[in-house]
């Protein structure tokens, strides 16, 4: 009987300790009032990350656009997608390149091509229907990992929010962002706690970014232990009763 009480006391102590540890992992740091940090830390690989949203947008493969030719409905198209080669197919013109151009530049290019094809004074407007090229992968210790569409100008904190935030076993000081570049895949490290406080750069996302939230190994141990406690407790009591 004394041995059984000893086991119960140890389990209660571990449960309380684990609960405190898990609750600590879920806490949110107090924001620091004032201007948020916009300085990239090169020692963490952040040199190619920026806090400044682009003022113009260049069309990319998979984006959907609508092309309207004034008073020429047969030459107009709705929600046409740029192919993987960055080209788009339009009536009379066939497949023409679009990726890398702004909507204004593409309007001018389509107008020039229609004029050369015999259409008098073509008036063309181009609108982006869907930024389908803007996808970010969020994985690791987040509540709902997956691939998410985002609007141009969205930040790293938005990617974490789309995945429903860090889990209670997340290591918020360890976020790795993988980004493709002409030099290959670059990796930068960010601290979500510092981003939440405004003391670290919250970078603008780029299409194809991969965000990985790290895991606190100690918290994982405690969580697994807590999940096993009821079964372990029942097994221990049953074994003692049988003896």
MODACOR-V837067 format. One record per residue. SS is DSSP state (hx for helix, st for strand, lp for the rest). PHI is phi in degrees with one decimal (NA if undefined). OMEGA is omega in whole degrees, 0 to 359 (* if undefined). Layout:
# MODACOR-V837067
SS:PHI:OMEGA / SS:PHI:OMEGA
This chain:
# MODACOR-V837067
lp:NA:178 / hx:-64.9:179 / hx:-63.7:179 / hx:-63.8:178 / hx:-64.0:179 / hx:-63.1:178 / hx:-62.9:181 / hx:-61.9:180 / hx:-64.6:180 / hx:-65.4:179 / hx:-65.0:179 / hx:-64.4:179 / hx:-64.6:180 / hx:-63.9:180 / hx:-61.3:181 / hx:-64.8:180 / hx:-63.0:180 / hx:-65.0:180 / hx:-62.5:178 / hx:-63.8:181 / hx:-62.7:181 / hx:-67.5:179 / hx:-66.4:179 / hx:-66.6:180 / hx:-66.4:184 / lp:-89.0:184 / lp:-70.7:179 / lp:-106.7:182 / lp:-67.4:179 / lp:-71.6:179 / lp:-67.2:177 / lp:-96.0:185 / lp:-69.4:179 / lp:128.8:181 / lp:-68.3:179 / lp:-73.7:180 / lp:-68.9:176 / lp:-123.2:183 / lp:-87.3:176 / lp:-77.0:180 / lp:-98.5:182 / hx:-67.2:180 / hx:-68.8:177 / hx:-106.7:178 / lp:78.7:186 / lp:-92.2:188 / lp:-58.6:183 / lp:-95.4:180 / lp:-109.8:186 / lp:-129.9:175 / lp:-100.5:186 / lp:-98.0:177 / lp:-66.5:178 / lp:-66.8:179 / lp:-85.8:176 / lp:-128.9:180 / lp:-126.7:176 / lp:-97.4:181 / lp:-59.7:181 / lp:-131.0:176 / lp:-54.5:180 / lp:85.4:175 / lp:-61.7:175 / st:-107.9:180 / st:-130.9:172 / st:-117.4:181 / st:-117.9:181 / st:-112.9:175 / st:-103.3:187 / lp:-55.6:178 / lp:63.9:177 / lp:-133.7:185 / hx:-61.1:180 / hx:-72.5:178 / hx:-101.2:181 / lp:-95.3:179 / st:-137.5:177 / st:-113.6:173 / st:51.0:175 / st:-93.7:186 / st:-99.0:172 / lp:-70.7:180 / lp:-75.0:180 / lp:-63.8:177 / lp:-87.7:179 / lp:81.5:180 / st:-99.0:178 / st:-135.6:182 / st:-99.2:181 / st:-125.0:178 / lp:-56.1:179 / lp:73.8:186 / lp:-100.5:183 / st:75.0:182 / st:-85.3:180 / st:-132.3:181 / st:-69.2:179 / lp:-135.2:182 / lp:-60.7:180 / lp:93.2:178 / lp:-98.4:168 / lp:-76.8:178 / hx:-61.0:179 / hx:-65.2:179 / hx:-63.8:180 / hx:-69.8:174 / hx:-56.2:181 / hx:-65.8:180 / hx:-66.2:179 / hx:-64.4:179 / hx:-60.3:180 / hx:-63.1:180 / hx:-67.9:178 / hx:-66.1:178 / hx:-63.1:179 / hx:-67.1:180 / lp:-83.1:175 / lp:112.1:179 / lp:-83.8:182 / lp:-79.3:177 / lp:37.5:179 / lp:-66.0:176 / lp:-119.1:188 / st:-120.1:172 / st:-126.3:181 / st:-125.2:177 / st:-126.9:177 / st:-86.1:180 / st:-87.1:182 / st:-157.6:176 / lp:-85.4:186 / lp:-69.6:179 / lp:-75.9:186 / lp:-90.0:179 / st:-124.2:176 / st:-128.7:177 / st:-97.5:180 / st:-120.5:183 / st:-144.2:183 / st:91.0:186 / lp:-84.6:172 / st:-120.7:186 / lp:-67.4:185 / lp:-137.2:181 / lp:-62.6:179 / st:167.1:178 / st:-106.8:187 / st:-124.3:172 / st:-83.1:179 / lp:-139.5:178 / lp:-84.0:175 / lp:-54.2:182 / lp:97.9:178 / lp:-68.5:185 / st:-110.1:179 / hx:-56.5:179 / hx:-60.2:178 / hx:-67.3:178 / hx:-63.2:178 / hx:-64.8:180 / hx:-65.3:179 / hx:-62.4:178 / lp:-90.2:178 / lp:67.9:172 / lp:83.5:181 / st:-68.6:173 / lp:-80.4:180 / lp:-77.0:174 / lp:-112.0:182 / st:-74.1:169 / st:-95.3:187 / st:-69.0:178 / st:-83.2:186 / st:-131.2:172 / st:-112.3:176 / st:-102.1:176 / st:-115.3:179 / st:-98.0:184 / st:-138.1:178 / st:-75.7:179 / st:-147.4:176 / lp:-59.2:179 / lp:-88.1:184 / st:114.8:180 / st:-80.6:178 / st:-101.7:181 / st:-123.7:176 / st:-123.8:181 / st:-111.7:178 / st:-133.0:180 / lp:-114.8:184 / hx:-63.9:178 / hx:-62.9:179 / hx:-69.9:176 / hx:-61.6:180 / hx:-65.0:178 / hx:-81.6:184 / lp:89.2:182 / lp:-101.0:175 / lp:-138.8:177 / lp:-51.9:173 / lp:-106.7:194 / lp:-74.3:174 / st:-71.4:177 / lp:-72.7:173 / lp:-121.3:178 / lp:-54.6:179 / lp:91.6:178 / lp:-59.9:175 / st:-122.6:184 / st:-111.6:181 / st:-123.5:176 / st:-86.0:182 / st:-70.8:182 / st:-119.8:175 / lp:-83.3:184 / hx:-57.7:180 / hx:-64.4:179 / hx:-65.2:178 / hx:-61.2:179 / hx:-59.7:181 / hx:-65.2:180 / hx:-65.0:178 / hx:-63.4:179 / hx:-66.6:179 / hx:-62.4:180 / hx:-64.7:183 / hx:-87.6:186 / hx:-58.3:182 / hx:-58.4:180 / hx:-64.4:180 / hx:-64.3:180 / hx:-64.0:179 / hx:-63.6:180 / hx:-62.3:181 / hx:-65.7:180 / hx:-66.9:180 / hx:-62.7:181 / hx:-65.4:180 / hx:-67.2:180 / hx:-65.6:180 / hx:-67.7:179 / lp:-77.7:*
